[in-house]
């Protein structure tokens, strides 16, 4: 299986105070500071109940402060192909999303009000052709994902479960770790 279009959501901690206007400020700064033309624009969907919140649109990926199912988190959505093997692609996606979470936690615009829980992740493949929501695909993806998670959590126990067995739903795995490691340590464990 050629894993592409990996999406990962890192959930915000329960004590986080999500202010969409402040995320717009951060995303505007990221666009201004970018040394490439990859950053395109942002879209404000904060008025949509349980929606994508504020979305930063790039050529290669999208970032958003997502509120699907009324659960805030930072969502990384890779749109284009990534070179390498599946483990490398998974590691790249985890490194990208965790790096951005770390930047957000340090962003002055967010007033130290937003933190992310690296022990609660949602892993998705945003392509039903590559990854239909079946038990066979789940077993195949978990076999590729598990060694990377073992490295990232460095000995902490974790579980990986399908979010739905409905074939009409997008393929997604809920990752829950018994870990209190900060984002910076998870990144370090991944070799970032």
Secondary structure, 3 states (H helix, E strand, C coil): CCCCCEEEEEEECCCCCCCHHHHHHHHHHHHHHCCCCCEEEEEEECCCCCCCEEEEEECCEEEEEECHHHCCEEEEEECCCCCCCHHHHHHHHHHHHHHHHHHHHHCHHHCCCCCEEEEEEEEEECCCCCCCCCHHHHHHHHHHHHHHHHHHHCCCCEEEEECCCCCCCCCEEEEEECCCCCHHHHHHHCCC
